[in-house]
């Protein structure tokens, strides 16, 4: 059996040098040959594919060791390291991948496959053939940089999957598909679920974490996952969030809308609080959701179904100077009275916020008592990408005044903030009165 042509390493023309480079001393040769199989397998799994194949030159005993690998990582770095003639040859990637699959013996338990951008009509068919050989795979990562391929039906026969990560595919499971009985981690990015899955319930009884990022028709993705603990929904329709929130085993939820057009008017923060699972400890959401999901005026101040179990709240990509987002943040804090940690990321200097009128937010923050709630358990506050604007300054003042158990507040500046501005900002913050005598202020440069 020969080494795959496209993975061969060119050697120097001088044969003496070549022999010196590739032929180890007898003692070293003997040591390599005596390594137990489990250790050889562990070594090969930690090497990039190119280097794993090149171990065939170490000794006669190592010539075919790499063909028994159970892990095959053909990621972005793999395609970037392909020889120039292969990388830009129209069918080069497909050929070398076919060679590797043909040389490997035994079941593949782990496959990471990064399909680089190309215009080949037969790549989807090739992918189908590759997946056909993965009946025993347990970890599968498929990243496609081309237009969405139809997901191979053979994938749904990989019954031993524990981890599945898909990027840019059309998801249409066969009618007879019942689910992945052992799958624990599922990540789906830019997946089009189409319209044929509405009545199909996919059973994922062992699923612990689910991530959905910028997927289309995600409401048609109907799953049963009674052991789900971590849920991340980014840039997807919002009404499917409520359906998944009914999973009582959830402890961590991250939700980012990214754009207002994804918001359904029937959903608001009050509805979210009503449906929070009992054991939820960590909740994250972005400024768009805070802005467009505020409840009606009569329930804005306090909602009776307070999220008393929340220990950590994260507010991402939100703007202190936007009154709607500011009110949403304070609403969240009022209904999270048992918080231990608060994380905030401010992008007030993003292009769409450059001309925002911050006067309404300033008026609100300068009122006599804009926040009538004491966060008695809050110990840690982390604020990132601080711009030094006055709304941020007043918001920090408000927190220092309402957190008697605060131990640490960490403030990291944006790269756009100058040294003089940082000094003045830190000077103002340190002058604010604090409800906690042991609160430590930490200022970090970008």
N, C-alpha and C positions, 0 to 999 in steps of 0.2 A: 504494500500500500504506500502510495507516494503522498508527499505533502501537497495540499491544494496549491495549484499553480499561482494563484493570485496572492497567496500569503507567503510565498517563498522570499527569503531575504537574500538580496544580491551580495555575493562575497567578492573580495578583492581578487585580482587576477593572479597574484603571486601565491602559488600553491603552498609554499612553505609557511607563509604567514597564515594562510587559511587553516592549515592543519594545527598551527600553534594556537589559533583562536578557538577552534571548535572541538579539539580533542583534549579532554581533561586528563590529568595524571591518573595512573592506574588506581592509586589509593582513593582519590576523590571519586573515580568511576565506581569503585567498589562500594563506597559509602552511599552513593546515589542509588545503586541497584538494590541495596538492602533496606531502603526506606519502606515501611509498611504501606499498604495500599491506602489506608484511611488518611495517612499523612500526605501522600502524593496527591490524593484527591483534594485535600484541604489546600495544598500549595497551588494547584491548578485553578481552583475556584477563585483564588485571590489575584490571579494574574489577568491582565487584559488578554483577549482572544489571540491577538497577534503573538504575544509573548508565550502563551500557553502552547501554541502550535510550534513555536521555535524550540521548545524543550525537546523536540524529537532529535535534535542534533547533540544532546548531552551524552548519550550513550546508546548502545544497541537496545538495552532494556527499556529505555525511555522513548524509543522511536514511535510507539503507538499508544503511549500512556494518555496523551491528550484526547484520543478518540473515545475514551471512556468517561469523559466529563459529563456530569449531570446538570451543569449550569452553563448557559450560553448567553453572554451579554453582548449584544450587537447594538450598542447605544450610539449616541451622537458622536462620542469620541472615537468609536470604532470606524464609522464612515469617514470621519475627517482624517484618519490615519491611513486610509486605503491609498495604494499607489496612485499617482496622478492619472495614469492611463486608465485605471479601473474606475476611479471616481467619476470621471467625465465621459466614460464610455457609456453609450446609451443603455446597455443592458448589463453593465458591470456589476452593480450592486446585487441584482437578482442572481447572476452567475455565481458570485462568490458565496452568497447565502445558500444557494442550492448545493454547492460543493461541501460546505460545512455540514449541512444536514445529512448529506449522503455519507460522509466519512464517520460521523458520530455513531457509536454503537450503544445500544441500551437506551432506556427511557431518559428523556430530558425532564428534569424536575423544575427547572427555573429557566425562563426565557425572557430577555429584554430585547425587543426589536424596534429600532428606530428607522423608519422608512424615510429616507431623505427626499427632498422635493425633486420630482422628475415627471416626465410626461409619457409613461409607459402604460399601454392599454392592458398588458398582461400581468401587471403587478398584483392586482386583486386575485387573479387566478393562481398566481404563484403563492400568495399568502394563504390561500385556501389549502394548497398542497402542504405547506409548512405546518399549518395548524393540525392537519390530519395526523401528523406524526407525534402529536402532543397529548395523547390520551391519558398519560400519567402526570402531566404538568401540575405543579402546585402553586407556582408564582408566575404570572404572565403579565408583561407590560408591553403594550403595543402602542407606539406613537407614530402617527401618520401626518406628514407635512403636506400631502397632496389634497386634492378635493376629496370629499368624504367617500370612502369605499363602503360598499355593503358588507357588513360584518359576516364573516364566513359562518355558515350553519354548523360547521364542524366544531366551532368553539363551544357550542352548547352541549357537546358530548364530552367535554373535559370535566368529568364528574369529581375529580380530586382537587379542584382548585381551592386554594386558601386565600390567595391575593390576586386581584384582577384590576388592572389599570388600563383604560382605553382612552385614546385621544383622536378625535376627528374620524368618526365612523357613523354609519347608519345602522341603528339597532333595531332588528326585527327578528325576534325569536320565533322558532317553529311552534306551531300550534300544540305539538305534543310535549313541548319543553315544560318541565315541572319546577325547575329551579336548580340552584347550586347548593347542595345540602351541607357542604363543609366550608363554604366561602366565609371568611372573617373580615376581609378588608376590600372595599370596592371604591374605585375612583373613576369617574366618568367626566371627560372634558370635551366640549364641543361635539356632543353626541346628538344625533337627530333620531328621536324615538318614533317619528311618523304618527300614523293614526290607527295602526292595526293592533296596538297593545292595550287599548282601553279596557277590554273585558278580560284580559289575561293577567292573572295574579301570579307573580314570580315569587316562589318560596325561597327565602334565605334565612333558614332557622338559626344559623350560627353567626350571622353578620354582626360585627361589633362597631365598625366605622364605615360611614358612607360619605363620599364627597361628590358633589354635582357642580360643575363649573361651566357656565355659559352653554347650557344644553337647550335644544329646541324641542317643543312639545313634551316637556318633562312631566306635565300632568298626566300623560298617558303611561308613564312608568309606574305601574302599580305593583308594589312589593309588599310582602309580609316578612317583617324582620323583628321578632319579639325580643331579641337580645341586643338591639342596637344601643350603643352607648355614646357614640360621637357622630354628630351630623354637621356637615358643612355644605351650605347651599349658596352659591355665588353666581349672580347674574342670571338667575332662572326665575320663572313665574313664581309668584309668592303664595298662591293658594295651596300648592302642594306641601308647603311647609306645615300647615295646620294638620294635614293628614299624617305626616311623619311625627309631629309633636305628640301624638297620642300614644307613642311608644313609651311606656312607663319606665323602661330601663335607661332612658337617656340621661346622661350626666353633663354633656357638653354640646352646646349648639352655637354654630357660627353662621350668621346670615348677612349677606351683602347684596344689595340690589344693583349697585353700579350705575343704573340709569332709571329715571322715573317711569318710563313707559312700561316697565315690568310689573308695576304695582297694580293690584286689584283693589278697587275702592271698598270692597266689603271687609277688608282686613285692616286692623289698626293695632296699636300697642295694647289697648285694653283686651282685645280678642286674643292676642298673643299671651298675655298674662293669665287669662282664663284657661288656656290650654297647656300651660307649662307643666311638664311631668313632675311628679312629686320629688324625685331625687336629683333634679337638675341643679348643678353647682356652678356652672360657668356658662355665660351667655355673651355673645358678641354680635354687634350689628353696626351698619355703616350710617353715615349722615343722610343719605337719600331715604333710607327707611325711617329715620327719625323725623325727617322733614314732611314726608307724605303720609305717615301713619298715625299722626296724633289723633286721640279720641275727641269726641265732641266737647264743647266748652264746659258743660256742666259736670263732666267727669275728668277734666284735665288735671285738676289739682291733686286728687287722690282717688285711687281706684281700690275698691274693697278687697279684691283678690290679689293682695300684695305678694310679690315673689320673695317671701321670707326665707326661702331655702338657698337663694343665690349667695355664693361666697365670692365669686369673681365676675366682674362686669367689664367688658371691653368695648369701647366706642371707637370705631375706625373710620378714617377718611371723612371727618366731619369738621365743621367750621364754627368756631366760637362766635364769630360775628354774624351768623345767620340766625335770626330770632327763632324761626321755626325749629331749627336743629337744636338750638339752645334750650328751648322749652321741652323738646323731646328728651334731651339728656337729663334735665332736672326731673322730669316725670319718671324716667327710669330710676333715678336715684331715690326719689320719694318712695317708690314701690320696691326697693331693694334694701330694706333696713338692716339686713344681716351681712352686708358686704364686708369682706376682709381685704380685698384688693380691687383697685380701680385702675384700668389701663386706658389711655386716650392717645389717639394719633390725630394731629391737627394738620390739615392741608389748606390752610387759609390762603396761601399764596399760589394755589393752583390757578391756571389761566381763567377758568370760568368764574373765579371768585375775586379777580383783581379789582373789579368795579362795583363790588357789593357795598351797599349802604349799611354801615354798621351802627348807625345812630339808634335805630330801634332796639338793638341788642344792648347797647350801652345804657340807654334809658331804663331798660328792664333790670340790668345788673346793678344800677346805681340806686334802685328803689330801696326803701328802708329795710325790707326783709324779703328778697325774691325767693328765698329757699327756707321754708319753715319746717325743716326736718333735721334732726341730729343723727348722724351716722355713727352710732356708738361703738361699732366693732371694726370700723375701717382703719387698717394699720398701714397699708402701702398704697401709694399713688404713683403711677408711672406716666409721664407725659412726654411724648416724642414729637419732634419737628415743631418746636415752639418758634414763632416768628417775632415775638416781642410786642405784639399789638396790645392795645388797652383792653379789649374784651377778654383776652386770655389772662391778663394780669388781674382783672376783677374776678374772673372765675376762680383763679387760684386763691384769691383772698377769701372768697366765699367758702371754699373747701376748708381752708385752714381754720375758719371760724366755726365750722360745724362738725369737726372730726376730733373729739376729745381723746381718742385712743391712737391717733396717728403717730407712727414711729418713723416713717421715711416717705419723703416726696422727692422723686427724681425727675429732673427737668433737662431734656436734651434739646439743644438749639437746632434750628434749620441751618443748612450751609449758607443761606443767603443773609443771615444775620451777622452784622459786623461786630468787631470786638468792643467798640464803644457802646453799641446798643445792648450787647450782652451784659456789660458791666452795669449799666443803668437798670436793666431789667432785674438782675440779681439783687441790686441794692434795694429796689422797691419791694421785692418779694420778702427779703429778710426783715424789712421794717414792719411787715404786717403782723398784727396780733395773732396768736395761735391758741386754740382751745387746748392743745396738748403741749405740755411743757417739755416733752422728750422728742418732739418731732424734729427729725434731721433733714436738712435741706441739702440736696446734691445737685450741682449744676454741671452738665456734661457738654463738651464741644461736639460738633458734628462728627 
